[in-house]
């Protein structure tokens, strides 16, 4: 059994094309407007905050694997300039899906032996753990975005 192919498939399911839990991030976000994405509900993160946060780690891990240097920091995972236009928001989402596909390809190319090796340092766990964590992290925030989108659409008359 090729574990990396299974992990890549699970990652694509949550990010790009799955219906295992009824939806995926791409489908969920495809009709979210910039206005909706930036609505703040209490102390909760916005949809755009969460989309940026998810992609921060995906693109950061992709860069780290290519450069062999881990530079992302948790404290920066919500720091971004707000999107200024609908076009900018949609362009960002397109980047998210391209980044997700690149990361899925990296997962696929990881042989089973490497999955058991440490990801840069022992403190970060194995490649397997990091890949699995990205799947779980995506599902976690997928659920938050589902709830936010429902709350926004039920409480705001946006079209």
N, C-alpha and C positions, 0 to 999 in steps of 0.2 A: 504494500500500500504506500502510495506516495503522499505523505502527510502535507507537503508543501502545496500540492495541487488542491487538496481538500481545504487548506487554510485560505488559499487564494480564492477559491470558489465561495467560501463563507464571507470573505471580505467583500467580494463583488456583490454578493447578495444584499448586504446591509448598505453598501454605498451606492450601487449602480442599478441593479436589475432584479433583486429578489422580492419575493412575496412571502417568505417564511413567516414573518410576523405581520403580514398584511401589506407592508409597503417597504420602501427603501428611501434613503436620503434624497436621491435624485428625483424620484417621483414626488416625494413629499414637498420638496422645495421648488419644483418647476413652475408652480403657479403662485408662489409667494411674491408679492410685490415688494419693492424697497420700503414703501410706507409700512406695510405689515411687518417686514423684517426688523424694522427699527422701533416698533412700539414697545415701550417699557411697561411691564406689569409689576408693580411693587418693587421688590428688591431682586426679582428674577432677572437672569440674563435675557437679552433679546434673541430673536432667531438669528440675526446677523452675528451677534456675539458667539453663539454656539457654532454656527457654520464656520466662522473664522477659526475658532478654537479647535474644532475637529481637523480642519485642513492644516492648521499650524503644525500639528504632530505628524500628519501624513507626509506633508512636504518636507518637514524637518528630518524625519527618519529616512526618507528617500535621499535627501541631500547627504545625510550622514553616511549612509551605506555607499553612495557613490564616491564621496570624498574621503571616507574612512576617518572622519572627524565629527564627533558629536558636539554640536554647538547650541542646540535648542535648550531653552530654560523654561521651566514651568511658569515663572513669574511674568514671562512675556506672552503667554498663550492666549491672553485676551486683549493684548495691546495692539490696536490698529486704528487707522484713521477712518472715521465713518464714511460710508459710501455716499457719494454726492449725487448720483443719478441712477435711474433705472438701468441704463446701459452699463454703468460701472458694476452694479450689483449682478446683473446677468453675466457679465464678463467674468466676474469673480466666481460665480457658480460653475461656469464652463471650465475655469481653471481647476476648481475642486474635482470635477469628474475626470479631467485629464490626469491630475495628480493621483487620484484614486486608482486609475487604470495602471499608471506607472508603478505604483506601490504593489498592486496585485501581481504585476509581471515580475517584480523583484521577489515577491514571496514564491511564485512558481519556480523561479530559477534557483532557489535555495535548496541545496540537496539535504537529505535527511540527516547526514552527519553534522552539517553546519547548524541545523536547527537546534542541536544539543549543545552548541558552543556558546560562550558568553558573548553578549552583545556589548562590545567595547570593553566593559569592565564587569567583574562579578556582581557588583552592586546593582547593575541593570538587568540581571537575569540572563536567560538564554534568548537566542533569536526566536525560538518557538514561543516563549512567554511574551516577548514584545509583539509578535504578530498576533497572537491570541488576544493580547491586551488591546490592540488597535481595533479588533473586531468587537470586543466587549465595550470598549469606550464609545465606539460608533453607535452600538445599540442603546447604550445608556442615554446618550444625547438625542438619538432618534426619538425615544420616548418623550423626552422633554419637549422637543420641537413639535411632536404630535399634539401634546397638551396645549402648548403655547398657541399654535395655529388655531385650534378649536376655540380657545378662550378669546383670541383676537377676533375671530370671525363671528362668534356669538355675541360679543360685547361691543363691537364696532361695526358700523354699517359701511364697510369699505367695499369697493367693487374692483 
